[in-house]
């Protein structure tokens, strides 16, 4: 079973190992009109806006005057959705195939 209430977005160290990034969830407006996003879409936004960056553990503070809610110039690596089998939450790691999940000690996310 997958816990869809939140997603862990992992960054990547210089040696390619997954390192802590951040954990987040999508807020839903009171009218319930928000379209749900996939775990990969959620983490893509964090990479694109520069809040996640290669080789950096945790979240990078936005640059002064920038709006983290808009698309930025930062590159987005290939991302793969996985599941932490200990508690069932989604984890997105840098990679091009489900093998990236196994390398991080996670299971692939069922589609």
Secondary structure, DSSP 4 states (H G I P E B T S, - for coil): --EEEEEEEEEE-TTS-EEEEEEE-----TT--PPP--HHHHHHHHHHTTSS-TT--SPPPPPTT--TTS--S-----EEEEE-TTT-EEEEEE-SSTHHHHHTT-EEPP-
